[in-house]
Amino acid sequence: MEAKFFPYNNTLLRIRCSSKAHLMMKRKPDVIVAMHTRHHRSSSDESSSLIHKDNWFDRLAINHLSKCVQDATGLRNSKSGYESLVEAATVASQKFDPIQQRQLVIQALHTTLPNFIFSFTKMLPPSKFTRQVFAAFTTLFFAWLIGPSQVRESEVNGRKEKNVVYFKKCRF
């Protein structure tokens, strides 16, 4: 199991991948705690045969993120589409230490997403509403990166809310 810390805002949001991996923002300023364990799947597992059919928005988002990662790292590749993004991320993970990788990812994300999105997420106070909006936003606008997902219910401070993003197999 790996645990990493990333700067972000203080909203509580959980993203679960299978039953063994998840990303959880703690209620501490500027901290995301990410934990991931490998889950071995058999070839007959339904999620291992998942094929993504990218639409025009998916292709646009993938190409843009790939270009931003390549710009941040200064390392170019000749591939296109999703393969280009995977290649850019793979090369970055091989050429840079974890601290540098974190800085490059933050740089690439700030280039990829408009600044108003980051400002907006920091302005909103932690609440049931914001957690549910972020979960719904993730399933709608990041399927190109994480694959098909759905919002599920969890308990926060003894109350149920739909703030968990679940996906059987993370595409990226």
Secondary structure by P-SEA (a helix, b strand, c coil): cbbbbbbbccbbbbbbccccccccccccccbbbbbbbbbbbccccccccccccccaaaaaaaaaaaaaaaaaaccccccccaaaaaaaaaaaaacccaaaaaaaaaaaaaaaccaaaaaaaaaccccaaaaaaaaaaaaccccccccbbbbbbbbccccccccbbbbccccc
